[in-house]
């Protein structure tokens, strides 16, 4: 497969690029950055080649400026991580406006060059996924974002630690916005096939504290380390592999809704989807508990307002 990464010189983009280069089924990796970051990208290319030699692995890695995106032609997936990170005192709306211009431009240019899958990492990810979808005019299965996949993994880790079980035994997910209005689905959470509410000591599970920690994890990492990279990058590779190997896994990604859940339409938001060779092969029309549905509707309302604001940027 051929995969292109736009914004490859950034914190997440560089980690994603390294992990992609290690994948045996990815033979062509195209790393793209702005002209001013090209030397950094060339250094990263050299470093990755050295790492691959040590791993006895091989891949064709190319480095290009975003002035000519024709290099993405033939890509099975184009991953967009480009954009500005949220800075102190910057509102989410300010961030959305700036990054919508960046993501929208890339989506339009890529759509003129080839048919491919657009995988959006840039934040606010639900809004950027929507912007990429409407600007590319691709079929909706071809445009998706990281959504609440990483949030779901963080929730899964917290549950495994509290109950002292292997992480693979935990099944859970968070839907809605990748942000403050995310919605954990306790109704869909279990350990080894046992509903979490039936587990010993469930009444002591610090649910509110855990969810607050999941919501604030990214901000805490930024404060301590300047930003997260390994967690998001690993989550990205997890999804790319689902596509490469046509795994048909149910993951919680930002996808365009067209009435599948509660009749909600014209928004991209974190929902359970089946992921395979064709990208988003199905939005799973799940049923929610009343409180979960109410929270999800609120999350949709918040994201939709931002989507409307960036439509014409």
C-alpha positions in Angstrom: 0.0 0.0 0.0 0.9 3.6 -0.4 0.2 6.0 2.4 0.8 9.8 2.5 1.1 11.9 5.7 0.5 15.6 5.4 2.0 17.4 8.4 4.7 14.7 8.8 7.2 17.1 10.5 4.9 17.7 13.4 4.9 15.8 16.7 2.1 13.4 15.8 2.9 13.3 12.1 6.5 12.2 12.7 5.5 9.4 15.1 2.8 8.3 12.7 5.3 8.2 9.9 7.8 6.1 11.8 5.2 3.6 12.8 3.8 3.4 9.2 7.3 2.8 7.8 7.7 -0.2 10.1 4.5 -1.8 8.7 5.5 -4.6 6.2 2.4 -4.0 4.1 3.2 -0.3 3.5 5.7 -0.2 0.7 5.5 3.5 -0.2 5.4 6.3 2.5 5.1 9.9 1.3 5.9 12.5 4.0 4.7 16.0 3.3 5.3 19.3 5.1 5.4 23.0 4.5 8.5 24.3 2.6 10.0 25.7 5.8 9.9 22.3 7.5 11.4 20.4 4.6 14.9 20.1 6.1 13.4 18.8 9.3 11.5 16.2 7.2 14.7 15.2 5.4 16.4 14.6 8.7 13.4 12.5 9.9 13.6 10.5 6.7 17.3 9.6 7.4 16.5 8.7 11.0 13.7 6.4 10.0 15.9 4.7 7.4 18.5 4.1 10.1 15.8 2.6 12.4 14.5 0.4 9.6 18.0 -1.0 9.0 18.2 -1.9 12.6 14.8 -3.6 12.4 15.8 -5.4 9.2 12.8 -3.8 7.5 12.5 -1.8 4.3 10.2 0.8 2.8 10.4 3.5 0.1 10.1 6.9 1.9 9.8 10.1 0.0 9.9 13.7 1.3 8.0 16.5 -0.4 6.8 20.1 0.1 3.1 20.7 0.2 3.5 23.1 -2.8 2.9 20.1 -5.1 0.5 17.5 -3.8 0.5 15.5 -7.0 2.8 13.1 -5.1 -0.2 11.7 -3.2 -1.6 10.3 -6.4 -2.1 6.5 -6.0 -2.3 6.7 -2.2 -4.6 4.2 -0.5 -4.8 6.6 2.4 -3.9 10.2 3.0 -3.5 11.1 6.7 -3.9 14.8 7.5 -2.2 15.8 10.8 -1.4 19.4 9.6 -2.7 22.4 11.5 -1.8 24.5 14.5 -2.0 23.1 18.0 -4.3 24.8 20.5 -2.3 27.4 22.5 -3.0 28.9 25.9 -5.9 31.4 25.8 -6.9 30.2 22.3 -10.6 29.3 22.1 -11.8 26.2 20.4 -13.6 28.4 17.8 -10.3 30.2 17.0 -8.6 26.9 16.5 -11.4 25.6 14.4 -11.3 28.6 12.1 -7.5 28.4 11.5 -7.4 24.7 11.0 -10.5 24.6 8.8 -8.7 26.8 6.3 -5.7 24.4 6.3 -7.6 21.1 6.1 -10.2 22.5 3.6 -7.4 23.5 1.2 -5.7 20.2 1.4 -9.0 18.3 0.9 -9.9 20.3 -2.2 -6.4 19.9 -3.7 -6.2 16.1 -3.0 -9.7 15.6 -4.5 -8.5 17.1 -7.8 -5.6 14.7 -7.9 -7.0 11.3 -7.0 -9.6 9.2 -5.2 -8.4 8.1 -1.8 -9.3 7.8 1.8 -8.9 10.9 3.9 -8.0 10.2 7.5 -8.2 13.3 9.7 -6.2 13.8 12.9 -6.1 17.6 13.0 -8.2 19.1 15.9 -11.0 19.8 16.6 -11.1 16.5 14.8 -14.9 16.2 14.3 -15.2 19.6 12.8 -12.1 19.0 10.6 -13.5 15.7 9.4 -16.7 17.5 8.4 -14.7 20.2 6.6 -12.7 17.6 4.7 -15.8 15.7 3.7 -17.7 18.7 2.3 -14.6 20.2 0.5 -13.5 16.9 -1.0 -16.9 15.8 -2.2 -15.8 12.2 -1.6 -18.2 9.4 -0.7 -18.7 9.5 3.1 -17.1 6.1 3.6 -13.8 7.6 2.3 -13.5 10.5 4.9 -13.2 9.8 8.6 -11.4 11.1 11.7 -9.7 9.7 14.7 -12.8 10.7 16.7 -13.1 9.2 20.2 -11.0 6.1 19.4 -8.1 7.3 21.6 -10.6 8.4 24.3 -12.2 4.9 24.3 -8.7 3.3 24.7 -8.0 5.6 27.6 -11.3 4.7 29.3 -10.5 1.0 28.6 -7.1 1.3 30.4 -8.7 3.0 33.4 -11.3 0.2 33.8 -8.7 -2.5 33.5 -6.5 -0.9 36.2 -9.4 -0.4 38.6 -10.7 -4.0 38.3 -7.3 -5.5 38.0 -8.0 -7.4 34.8 -6.2 -7.8 31.5 -6.9 -4.9 29.1 -8.0 -7.3 26.4 -10.9 -8.4 28.5 -12.4 -4.9 28.6 -14.9 -3.9 26.0 -16.1 -0.3 26.1 -16.4 2.8 24.0 -16.9 6.6 24.1 -19.0 8.3 21.5 -19.8 11.9 20.6 -17.3 14.8 20.4 -13.6 14.4 20.9 -13.9 17.0 23.7 -15.8 18.1 26.7 -19.2 16.6 25.6 -17.9 13.1 24.9 -20.4 10.3 26.0 -19.1 7.1 27.7 -21.4 4.1 27.0 -21.6 2.2 30.3 -24.5 0.3 28.8 -21.9 -1.1 26.2 -19.2 -1.8 28.8 -18.2 -5.2 30.0 -15.3 -7.3 31.3 -14.9 -10.8 29.9 -18.5 -10.7 28.7 -19.8 -9.6 32.1 -21.6 -6.2 32.2 -19.5 -3.8 34.2 -22.5 -3.1 36.6 -22.3 -6.8 37.7 -18.6 -6.7 38.5 -17.6 -6.8 42.2 -16.8 -3.4 43.6 -18.6 -1.6 40.7 -20.2 0.7 43.3 -16.7 1.9 44.2 -15.7 2.6 40.6 -14.8 6.3 40.5 -16.7 6.9 37.3 -16.8 10.7 37.3 -13.2 11.1 38.2 -12.2 8.6 35.5 -14.2 10.4 32.8 -12.8 13.8 33.9 -9.3 12.2 33.6 -10.0 10.9 30.1 -11.4 14.4 29.0 -8.3 16.2 30.4 -5.7 13.6 29.5 -4.6 15.5 26.4 -4.3 18.8 28.2 -2.4 17.2 31.0 0.1 15.6 28.6 0.5 19.0 26.8 1.2 20.7 30.2 3.8 18.1 31.2 5.4 17.1 27.9 4.4 19.8 25.4 2.0 17.5 23.6 1.0 13.9 23.0 2.4 11.8 20.2 2.8 8.1 20.9 -0.8 7.5 22.0 -2.5 9.2 19.0 0.1 7.7 16.6 -0.5 4.2 17.9 -4.2 4.7 17.6 -3.8 5.9 14.0 -1.8 2.8 13.1 -4.4 0.6 14.7 -7.0 2.0 12.3 -4.7 1.9 9.3 -4.1 -1.8 9.9 -7.8 -2.4 10.1 -8.0 -1.0 6.6 -5.0 -2.8 5.2 -6.1 -6.2 6.5 -9.8 -5.6 5.9 -10.5 -6.5 9.5 -14.1 -5.3 9.7 -13.5 -4.2 13.3 -16.0 -2.0 15.1 -14.2 1.2 16.2 -15.4 4.6 17.3 -14.3 7.1 14.7 -15.6 10.5 13.5 -17.9 9.7 10.6 -20.6 11.5 8.7 -24.1 10.6 10.0 -27.1 10.3 7.7 -29.9 9.3 10.1 -28.4 6.0 11.4 -28.5 7.1 15.1 -31.6 9.0 16.3 -32.2 10.3 12.8 -29.2 12.7 13.2 -27.8 14.0 9.9 -25.2 16.4 8.5 -22.5 16.1 11.1 -19.3 14.2 11.6 -18.9 12.9 15.2 -17.6 9.8 17.1 -19.8 6.8 16.5 -19.3 3.0 16.2 -18.3 2.1 12.6 -17.2 -1.0 10.8 -13.7 -0.4 9.4 -12.4 -2.4 6.5 -10.7 -2.1 3.1 -13.2 0.4 1.9 -12.8 2.7 4.9 -16.0 3.3 6.8 -18.1 0.3 5.6 -21.0 0.9 7.9 -22.2 3.3 10.6 -23.5 1.0 13.3 -27.1 2.1 14.2 -26.8 1.4 17.9 -29.6 1.9 20.5 -28.7 4.1 23.5 -30.0 4.3 27.0 -32.2 7.5 27.5 -29.5 9.4 29.4 -26.8 8.4 26.9 -29.0 9.5 24.0 -29.7 12.9 25.7 -26.0 13.4 26.2 -25.2 12.4 22.6 -27.8 14.8 21.3 -26.1 17.6 23.3 -22.7 16.6 21.9 -24.1 16.6 18.4 -25.5 20.1 18.9 -22.2 21.5 20.1 -20.2 19.9 17.1 -22.9 21.0 14.6 -22.6 24.6 15.6 -18.8 24.5 14.9 -19.4 22.7 11.6 -21.8 25.4 10.4 -19.3 28.1 11.3 -16.5 26.6 9.3 -18.5 25.6 6.2 -17.6 28.7 4.2 -14.0 29.2 5.4 
